[in-house]
Amino acid sequence: MANVAVVGAQWGDEGKGKLVDWLSERADVVVRFQGGHNAGHTLVIDGVTYKLSLLPSGIVRPGKLSVIGNGVVIDPWALVAEIEKLSSQGVDVSRANLRIAGNATLILPLHRELDQIREAAAGAGKIGTTGRGIGPAYEDKVGRRAIRVNDLADLSTIGPKVERLLTHHNALRRGLGQEVVKATDLISQLAEVAPKVLAYSDAVWALLDDMKREGKRILFEGAQGILLDIDHGTYPYVTSSNTVAGQAAAGSGLGPSSIGYVLGIAKAYTTRVGSGPFPTEQENEVGEYIGQRGREFGTVTGRKRRCGWFDAVLVRQAIKTSGIHGIALTKLDVLDGLEEIKVGVGYELDGKRIERFPAAEEAQKRVVPIYESFEGWKGTTAGARSWAQLPAQAIKYVKYLEELIECPVALLSTSPERDDTILMKDPFED
């Protein structure tokens, strides 16, 4: 049996939550390996809607172990609030089904404040962050001044670490006209939340190694999408971590040889939240139609998503940079009823056709999409659970996309309900 990594093959919001939940029935362990509580997943199970931001999607499945890996940055107050929210919905969260890497970095109030202050001051140059402190926390991690989960275990010795952190942050705050943070105040805040977080702390890399040796099935759950990767995404309009499948190994402590199958999630069209290039965006009635039909509003922020046609060039590029074996195509039903569907098959840059998205920001602004038109279908795909239930033209569309992205469609999702899924390839089967 293969351990599986699930990653978004666009700019996020592809429907990973439903697919991870669907796959978690076959898994024993579900692992988050990057990002923070800026990435939302909506799960609909037996008519009940669960909105998750930091906890792995497997947390709502009885008998599954959920793990937050070292590659995740954790806002302890947001984590506690999310656990309490789930508890109010009847989901029991305890050490029996949740573990957190002791070497994971913490998001502190000063990170949130800095994030929001800098974004507000950026004006037209803002990146479009969620303002939740994810970027500044990763900066401190790389700068080797972060406070980590393990540090909460002995607050009597945390003073020098906090002082080192504040030497950096208070200099920034003074320059931005903000009040400095007192070490005693920050330590008091940490002392209050520490027991609630330490209850789940563990050496995750060792735990996962034990699970692997026992033959347990491990599912790695990515946040955001590959096009938001700090290296391979549409820089600088990206997130602050690596979102490609390779991060599943680094962000969990389990080596890359332990990942047998990479499943990429892509919508049958394209969406994006926040600033940044979007070649196939439709700022017209088509984009409005897709947005309304697809209910394209952010789980975490509520922000309206930008909508456009499927961009085969970008998805193909994401497949190659992340080593994706198969695609789970979601929200095909949103395209039901359109007379014409367009697909971005290439770009024109300065009068020449190119088959990849350029890395340079200025070049990204100048690319013009090349479209091919595809006949729509009059029947419905909503709720289909087999190929026989799909309109013939919808099947042709899926096959057409497979050719363009050079990757097979392993699963097809036809509604938010977990069972409305057509399976062509079980990712857990070698």
C-alpha positions as a Python dict, from the first residue, in 0.01 Angstrom:
ca = {
    (1, 'M'): (0, 0, 0),
    (2, 'A'): (126, 346, -89),
    (3, 'N'): (130, 646, 143),
    (4, 'V'): (-37, 938, -35),
    (5, 'A'): (35, 1312, -51),
    (6, 'V'): (-253, 1539, -154),
    (7, 'V'): (-165, 1883, -294),
    (8, 'G'): (-356, 2159, -469),
    (9, 'A'): (-261, 2194, -835),
    (10, 'Q'): (-381, 2555, -874),
    (11, 'W'): (-396, 2856, -638),
    (12, 'G'): (-572, 2671, -358),
    (13, 'D'): (-943, 2627, -283),
    (14, 'E'): (-953, 2325, -516),
    (15, 'G'): (-1161, 2108, -284),
    (16, 'K'): (-880, 1930, -99),
    (17, 'G'): (-1084, 1905, 221),
    (18, 'K'): (-1352, 1684, 72),
    (19, 'L'): (-1100, 1463, -109),
    (20, 'V'): (-879, 1424, 197),
    (21, 'D'): (-1184, 1334, 402),
    (22, 'W'): (-1290, 1087, 133),
    (23, 'L'): (-943, 932, 128),
    (24, 'S'): (-912, 931, 506),
    (25, 'E'): (-1147, 634, 527),
    (26, 'R'): (-864, 435, 368),
    (27, 'A'): (-593, 599, 581),
    (28, 'D'): (-486, 549, 941),
    (29, 'V'): (-302, 880, 983),
    (30, 'V'): (-365, 1224, 827),
    (31, 'V'): (-73, 1472, 836),
    (32, 'R'): (-65, 1849, 774),
    (33, 'F'): (286, 1943, 660),
    (34, 'Q'): (295, 2316, 578),
    (35, 'G'): (107, 2645, 602),
    (36, 'G'): (-96, 2772, 892),
    (37, 'H'): (-454, 2868, 970),
    (38, 'N'): (-473, 3079, 655),
    (39, 'A'): (-589, 2777, 454),
    (40, 'G'): (-951, 2674, 499),
    (41, 'H'): (-1113, 2339, 429),
    (42, 'T'): (-1489, 2288, 425),
    (43, 'L'): (-1618, 1936, 488),
    (44, 'V'): (-1982, 1831, 448),
    (45, 'I'): (-2050, 1500, 624),
    (46, 'D'): (-2403, 1365, 668),
    (47, 'G'): (-2539, 1713, 615),
    (48, 'V'): (-2311, 1871, 879),
    (49, 'T'): (-2062, 2136, 766),
    (50, 'Y'): (-1722, 2154, 932),
    (51, 'K'): (-1487, 2444, 863),
    (52, 'L'): (-1123, 2366, 937),
    (53, 'S'): (-823, 2594, 911),
    (54, 'L'): (-538, 2435, 1102),
    (55, 'L'): (-650, 2087, 1201),
    (56, 'P'): (-607, 1806, 948),
    (57, 'S'): (-927, 1703, 770),
    (58, 'G'): (-906, 1356, 924),
    (59, 'I'): (-993, 1500, 1267),
    (60, 'V'): (-1366, 1457, 1200),
    (61, 'R'): (-1322, 1084, 1127),
    (62, 'P'): (-1340, 854, 1432),
    (63, 'G'): (-1045, 621, 1471),
    (64, 'K'): (-802, 831, 1266),
    (65, 'L'): (-489, 998, 1402),
    (66, 'S'): (-439, 1358, 1291),
    (67, 'V'): (-89, 1505, 1296),
    (68, 'I'): (32, 1864, 1261),
    (69, 'G'): (388, 1842, 1134),
    (70, 'N'): (694, 2059, 1193),
    (71, 'G'): (645, 2238, 861),
    (72, 'V'): (325, 2401, 988),
    (73, 'V'): (327, 2733, 1175),
    (74, 'I'): (79, 2719, 1461),
    (75, 'D'): (-122, 2998, 1617),
    (76, 'P'): (-191, 2837, 1956),
    (77, 'W'): (-494, 3057, 2026),
    (78, 'A'): (-646, 2981, 1687),
    (79, 'L'): (-576, 2611, 1744),
    (80, 'V'): (-755, 2610, 2079),
    (81, 'A'): (-1051, 2800, 1931),
    (82, 'E'): (-1078, 2551, 1644),
    (83, 'I'): (-1070, 2255, 1882),
    (84, 'E'): (-1342, 2415, 2095),
    (85, 'K'): (-1555, 2481, 1787),
    (86, 'L'): (-1530, 2119, 1677),
    (87, 'S'): (-1610, 2002, 2029),
    (88, 'S'): (-1931, 2207, 2015),
    (89, 'Q'): (-2020, 2013, 1699),
    (90, 'G'): (-1972, 1681, 1872),
    (91, 'V'): (-1618, 1601, 1754),
    (92, 'D'): (-1396, 1476, 2035),
    (93, 'V'): (-1039, 1605, 2008),
    (94, 'S'): (-782, 1454, 2242),
    (95, 'R'): (-427, 1319, 2243),
    (96, 'A'): (-573, 994, 2115),
    (97, 'N'): (-651, 1152, 1777),
    (98, 'L'): (-430, 1464, 1757),
    (99, 'R'): (-54, 1511, 1784),
    (100, 'I'): (151, 1825, 1719),
    (101, 'A'): (521, 1838, 1632),
    (102, 'G'): (722, 1976, 1921),
    (103, 'N'): (957, 2145, 1674),
    (104, 'A'): (678, 2337, 1498),
    (105, 'T'): (702, 2717, 1502),
    (106, 'L'): (442, 2926, 1687),
    (107, 'I'): (256, 3224, 1545),
    (108, 'L'): (243, 3497, 1810),
    (109, 'P'): (23, 3809, 1838),
    (110, 'L'): (315, 4024, 1723),
    (111, 'H'): (329, 3822, 1401),
    (112, 'R'): (-36, 3897, 1323),
    (113, 'E'): (13, 4265, 1399),
    (114, 'L'): (322, 4292, 1181),
    (115, 'D'): (151, 4111, 895),
    (116, 'Q'): (-146, 4348, 899),
    (117, 'I'): (61, 4663, 945),
    (118, 'R'): (294, 4585, 655),
    (119, 'E'): (12, 4483, 423),
    (120, 'A'): (-183, 4799, 497),
    (121, 'A'): (126, 5011, 434),
    (122, 'A'): (205, 4840, 102),
    (123, 'G'): (-75, 5013, -90),
    (124, 'A'): (-84, 4900, -451),
    (125, 'G'): (206, 4664, -386),
    (126, 'K'): (25, 4450, -129),
    (127, 'I'): (56, 4075, -168),
    (128, 'G'): (-296, 3987, -57),
    (129, 'T'): (-211, 3798, 263),
    (130, 'T'): (-478, 3689, 509),
    (131, 'G'): (-310, 3898, 779),
    (132, 'R'): (-287, 3605, 1018),
    (133, 'G'): (86, 3623, 1084),
    (134, 'I'): (193, 3325, 875),
    (135, 'G'): (462, 3510, 676),
    (136, 'P'): (628, 3682, 974),
    (137, 'A'): (630, 3352, 1167),
    (138, 'Y'): (810, 3176, 881),
    (139, 'E'): (1054, 3469, 865),
    (140, 'D'): (1140, 3417, 1231),
    (141, 'K'): (1176, 3043, 1173),
    (142, 'V'): (1431, 3100, 898),
    (143, 'G'): (1593, 3378, 1104),
    (144, 'R'): (1643, 3124, 1386),
    (145, 'R'): (1464, 3333, 1646),
    (146, 'A'): (1126, 3154, 1651),
    (147, 'I'): (947, 3028, 1958),
    (148, 'R'): (851, 2664, 1906),
    (149, 'V'): (599, 2430, 2067),
    (150, 'N'): (871, 2262, 2277),
    (151, 'D'): (968, 2597, 2426),
    (152, 'L'): (633, 2612, 2605),
    (153, 'A'): (733, 2318, 2824),
    (154, 'D'): (975, 2525, 3034),
    (155, 'L'): (878, 2892, 3043),
    (156, 'S'): (1133, 2956, 3321),
    (157, 'T'): (1409, 2934, 3059),
    (158, 'I'): (1230, 3104, 2770),
    (159, 'G'): (1336, 3458, 2866),
    (160, 'P'): (1653, 3480, 2650),
    (161, 'K'): (1466, 3340, 2348),
    (162, 'V'): (1189, 3596, 2385),
    (163, 'E'): (1443, 3877, 2424),
    (164, 'R'): (1620, 3768, 2106),
    (165, 'L'): (1287, 3765, 1923),
    (166, 'L'): (1185, 4106, 2055),
    (167, 'T'): (1520, 4265, 1969),
    (168, 'H'): (1420, 4209, 1607),
    (169, 'H'): (1049, 4282, 1630),
    (170, 'N'): (1061, 4587, 1853),
    (171, 'A'): (1307, 4752, 1615),
    (172, 'L'): (1055, 4696, 1335),
    (173, 'R'): (767, 4818, 1548),
    (174, 'R'): (948, 5140, 1638),
    (175, 'G'): (1019, 5202, 1272),
    (176, 'L'): (651, 5149, 1191),
    (177, 'G'): (536, 5379, 1471),
    (178, 'Q'): (400, 5099, 1691),
    (179, 'E'): (435, 5036, 2063),
    (180, 'V'): (702, 4787, 2161),
    (181, 'V'): (612, 4447, 2305),
    (182, 'K'): (718, 4372, 2662),
    (183, 'A'): (878, 4034, 2723),
    (184, 'T'): (679, 3983, 3042),
    (185, 'D'): (349, 4039, 2861),
    (186, 'L'): (432, 3791, 2586),
    (187, 'I'): (551, 3526, 2832),
    (188, 'S'): (230, 3569, 3032),
    (189, 'Q'): (24, 3510, 2719),
    (190, 'L'): (224, 3198, 2639),
    (191, 'A'): (191, 3068, 2994),
    (192, 'E'): (-187, 3087, 2968),
    (193, 'V'): (-211, 2889, 2644),
    (194, 'A'): (84, 2650, 2695),
    (195, 'P'): (-98, 2363, 2876),
    (196, 'K'): (-368, 2352, 2609),
    (197, 'V'): (-107, 2303, 2334),
    (198, 'L'): (146, 2085, 2516),
    (199, 'A'): (-126, 1825, 2572),
    (200, 'Y'): (-81, 1725, 2206),
    (201, 'S'): (296, 1773, 2164),
    (202, 'D'): (504, 1482, 2037),
    (203, 'A'): (815, 1385, 1840),
    (204, 'V'): (611, 1356, 1522),
    (205, 'W'): (894, 1229, 1302),
    (206, 'A'): (944, 930, 1534),
    (207, 'L'): (571, 870, 1566),
    (208, 'L'): (529, 861, 1188),
    (209, 'D'): (829, 632, 1149),
    (210, 'D'): (667, 388, 1393),
    (211, 'M'): (341, 411, 1201),
    (212, 'K'): (519, 338, 875),
    (213, 'R'): (696, 37, 1024),
    (214, 'E'): (361, -96, 1146),
    (215, 'G'): (226, -76, 791),
    (216, 'K'): (-18, 206, 865),
    (217, 'R'): (-150, 408, 572),
    (218, 'I'): (-40, 771, 594),
    (219, 'L'): (-214, 1055, 412),
    (220, 'F'): (-26, 1386, 378),
    (221, 'E'): (-252, 1688, 345),
    (222, 'G'): (-119, 2007, 187),
    (223, 'A'): (-262, 2355, 234),
    (224, 'Q'): (-297, 2625, -34),
    (225, 'G'): (-192, 2524, -387),
    (226, 'I'): (129, 2462, -580),
    (227, 'L'): (94, 2794, -766),
    (228, 'L'): (133, 2964, -426),
    (229, 'D'): (462, 2785, -353),
    (230, 'I'): (732, 3023, -229),
    (231, 'D'): (973, 2893, -498),
    (232, 'H'): (757, 2758, -780),
    (233, 'G'): (450, 2981, -752),
    (234, 'T'): (362, 3321, -897),
    (235, 'Y'): (620, 3503, -684),
    (236, 'P'): (590, 3740, -501),
    (237, 'Y'): (213, 3677, -487),
    (238, 'V'): (260, 3350, -304),
    (239, 'T'): (238, 3204, 43),
    (240, 'S'): (535, 3180, 279),
    (241, 'S'): (601, 2806, 259),
    (242, 'N'): (668, 2534, 5),
    (243, 'T'): (337, 2384, -104),
    (244, 'V'): (476, 2126, -349),
    (245, 'A'): (454, 1757, -259),
    (246, 'G'): (824, 1743, -172),
    (247, 'Q'): (743, 1945, 139),
    (248, 'A'): (540, 1651, 274),
    (249, 'A'): (871, 1486, 363),
    (250, 'A'): (1049, 1794, 502),
    (251, 'G'): (740, 1918, 686),
    (252, 'S'): (671, 1591, 863),
    (253, 'G'): (1011, 1435, 922),
    (254, 'L'): (928, 1126, 721),
    (255, 'G'): (1162, 1077, 425),
    (256, 'P'): (1051, 1118, 59),
    (257, 'S'): (1083, 745, -6),
    (258, 'S'): (781, 701, 221),
    (259, 'I'): (549, 882, -20),
    (260, 'G'): (427, 644, -287),
    (261, 'Y'): (159, 846, -469),
    (262, 'V'): (100, 1218, -520),
    (263, 'L'): (-257, 1322, -590),
    (264, 'G'): (-311, 1673, -725),
    (265, 'I'): (-647, 1848, -685),
    (266, 'A'): (-769, 2082, -959),
    (267, 'K'): (-1100, 2249, -1031),
    (268, 'A'): (-1257, 2212, -1374),
    (269, 'Y'): (-1201, 2589, -1398),
    (270, 'T'): (-964, 2826, -1213),
    (271, 'T'): (-999, 3053, -912),
    (272, 'R'): (-768, 3277, -714),
    (273, 'V'): (-798, 3481, -394),
    (274, 'G'): (-607, 3804, -348),
    (275, 'S'): (-355, 3979, -569),
    (276, 'G'): (-133, 3837, -840),
    (277, 'P'): (-138, 3726, -1204),
    (278, 'F'): (-431, 3524, -1335),
    (279, 'P'): (-410, 3487, -1716),
    (280, 'T'): (-747, 3316, -1773),
    (281, 'E'): (-947, 3535, -1531),
    (282, 'Q'): (-1292, 3635, -1657),
    (283, 'E'): (-1396, 3972, -1519),
    (284, 'N'): (-1733, 3947, -1690),
    (285, 'E'): (-2063, 3760, -1677),
    (286, 'V'): (-1883, 3426, -1725),
    (287, 'G'): (-1666, 3484, -1419),
    (288, 'E'): (-1971, 3597, -1224),
    (289, 'Y'): (-2164, 3288, -1333),
    (290, 'I'): (-1884, 3054, -1225),
    (291, 'G'): (-1844, 3238, -894),
    (292, 'Q'): (-2213, 3219, -810),
    (293, 'R'): (-2255, 2857, -920),
    (294, 'G'): (-1938, 2747, -743),
    (295, 'R'): (-2003, 2953, -428),
    (296, 'E'): (-1656, 3092, -460),
    (297, 'F'): (-1597, 3261, -129),
    (298, 'G'): (-1300, 3191, 99),
    (299, 'T'): (-1354, 2950, 390),
    (300, 'V'): (-1122, 3146, 620),
    (301, 'T'): (-1162, 3506, 503),
    (302, 'G'): (-1497, 3511, 324),
    (303, 'R'): (-1326, 3695, 40),
    (304, 'K'): (-1481, 3663, -305),
    (305, 'R'): (-1261, 3453, -533),
    (306, 'R'): (-1156, 3562, -878),
    (307, 'C'): (-1282, 3314, -1139),
    (308, 'G'): (-1177, 3211, -1489),
    (309, 'W'): (-1133, 2930, -1738),
    (310, 'F'): (-918, 2621, -1676),
    (311, 'D'): (-550, 2701, -1738),
    (312, 'A'): (-390, 2381, -1869),
    (313, 'V'): (-44, 2537, -1887),
    (314, 'L'): (-34, 2623, -1518),
    (315, 'V'): (-178, 2289, -1407),
    (316, 'R'): (68, 2100, -1628),
    (317, 'Q'): (350, 2303, -1476),
    (318, 'A'): (225, 2227, -1124),
    (319, 'I'): (209, 1857, -1207),
    (320, 'K'): (573, 1855, -1314),
    (321, 'T'): (712, 2058, -1022),
    (322, 'S'): (525, 1844, -769),
    (323, 'G'): (566, 1500, -923),
    (324, 'I'): (190, 1443, -940),
    (325, 'H'): (81, 1095, -1044),
    (326, 'G'): (-290, 1163, -1087),
    (327, 'I'): (-539, 1449, -1073),
    (328, 'A'): (-864, 1470, -878),
    (329, 'L'): (-1085, 1699, -1085),
    (330, 'T'): (-1344, 1887, -878),
    (331, 'K'): (-1649, 2106, -937),
    (332, 'L'): (-1721, 1978, -1286),
    (333, 'D'): (-2089, 2040, -1208),
    (334, 'V'): (-2029, 2417, -1190),
    (335, 'L'): (-1982, 2417, -1568),
    (336, 'D'): (-2320, 2249, -1629),
    (337, 'G'): (-2536, 2450, -1866),
    (338, 'L'): (-2264, 2657, -2033),
    (339, 'E'): (-2297, 2655, -2412),
    (340, 'E'): (-1925, 2717, -2460),
    (341, 'I'): (-1632, 2634, -2235),
    (342, 'K'): (-1284, 2769, -2298),
    (343, 'V'): (-950, 2624, -2191),
    (344, 'G'): (-618, 2807, -2176),
    (345, 'V'): (-377, 2595, -2382),
    (346, 'G'): (-79, 2830, -2415),
    (347, 'Y'): (34, 3192, -2385),
    (348, 'E'): (155, 3464, -2610),
    (349, 'L'): (441, 3671, -2471),
    (350, 'D'): (571, 3968, -2671),
    (351, 'G'): (431, 3818, -2993),
    (352, 'K'): (567, 3466, -2940),
    (353, 'R'): (382, 3155, -2822),
    (354, 'I'): (518, 2992, -2505),
    (355, 'E'): (413, 2670, -2334),
    (356, 'R'): (502, 2756, -1973),
    (357, 'F'): (430, 3034, -1729),
    (358, 'P'): (736, 3261, -1692),
    (359, 'A'): (899, 3304, -1352),
    (360, 'A'): (973, 3676, -1395),
    (361, 'E'): (705, 3900, -1245),
    (362, 'E'): (711, 4154, -1528),
    (363, 'A'): (679, 3880, -1789),
    (364, 'Q'): (387, 3730, -1598),
    (365, 'K'): (202, 4059, -1636),
    (366, 'R'): (245, 4055, -2015),
    (367, 'V'): (132, 3702, -2100),
    (368, 'V'): (-188, 3671, -2300),
    (369, 'P'): (-376, 3339, -2284),
    (370, 'I'): (-440, 3133, -2595),
    (371, 'Y'): (-777, 2960, -2578),
    (372, 'E'): (-941, 2664, -2740),
    (373, 'S'): (-1321, 2652, -2728),
    (374, 'F'): (-1510, 2343, -2620),
    (375, 'E'): (-1878, 2265, -2661),
    (376, 'G'): (-2064, 2258, -2331),
    (377, 'W'): (-2327, 2006, -2219),
    (378, 'K'): (-2696, 2041, -2145),
    (379, 'G'): (-2729, 1756, -1895),
    (380, 'T'): (-2612, 1765, -1535),
    (381, 'T'): (-2301, 1616, -1377),
    (382, 'A'): (-2404, 1707, -1023),
    (383, 'G'): (-2403, 1407, -791),
    (384, 'A'): (-2277, 1161, -1053),
    (385, 'R'): (-2102, 857, -908),
    (386, 'S'): (-2013, 674, -1230),
    (387, 'W'): (-1904, 761, -1583),
    (388, 'A'): (-2238, 632, -1712),
    (389, 'Q'): (-2416, 912, -1527),
    (390, 'L'): (-2216, 1186, -1701),
    (391, 'P'): (-2320, 1361, -2024),
    (392, 'A'): (-2106, 1245, -2316),
    (393, 'Q'): (-1972, 1594, -2375),
    (394, 'A'): (-1863, 1623, -2010),
    (395, 'I'): (-1663, 1301, -2047),
    (396, 'K'): (-1501, 1444, -2360),
    (397, 'Y'): (-1406, 1757, -2164),
    (398, 'V'): (-1236, 1551, -1891),
    (399, 'K'): (-1046, 1344, -2148),
    (400, 'Y'): (-943, 1663, -2328),
    (401, 'L'): (-799, 1807, -2007),
    (402, 'E'): (-606, 1485, -1943),
    (403, 'E'): (-431, 1525, -2278),
    (404, 'L'): (-347, 1890, -2216),
    (405, 'I'): (-206, 1845, -1865),
    (406, 'E'): (-27, 1519, -1952),
    (407, 'C'): (-164, 1343, -1646),
    (408, 'P'): (-455, 1104, -1585),
    (409, 'V'): (-765, 1202, -1389),
    (410, 'A'): (-770, 958, -1098),
    (411, 'L'): (-1084, 1089, -928),
    (412, 'L'): (-1375, 1308, -1031),
    (413, 'S'): (-1573, 1504, -773),
    (414, 'T'): (-1926, 1608, -871),
    (415, 'S'): (-2055, 1781, -555),
    (416, 'P'): (-1940, 1882, -204),
    (417, 'E'): (-2086, 1556, -68),
    (418, 'R'): (-1807, 1307, -3),
    (419, 'D'): (-1975, 1012, -177),
    (420, 'D'): (-2039, 1204, -499),
    (421, 'T'): (-1703, 1091, -634),
    (422, 'I'): (-1605, 880, -934),
    (423, 'L'): (-1293, 672, -869),
    (424, 'M'): (-1071, 562, -1155),
    (425, 'K'): (-755, 497, -952),
    (426, 'D'): (-731, 435, -577),
    (427, 'P'): (-420, 634, -473),
    (428, 'F'): (-353, 394, -186),
    (429, 'E'): (-319, 97, -418),
    (430, 'D'): (32, 54, -562),
}
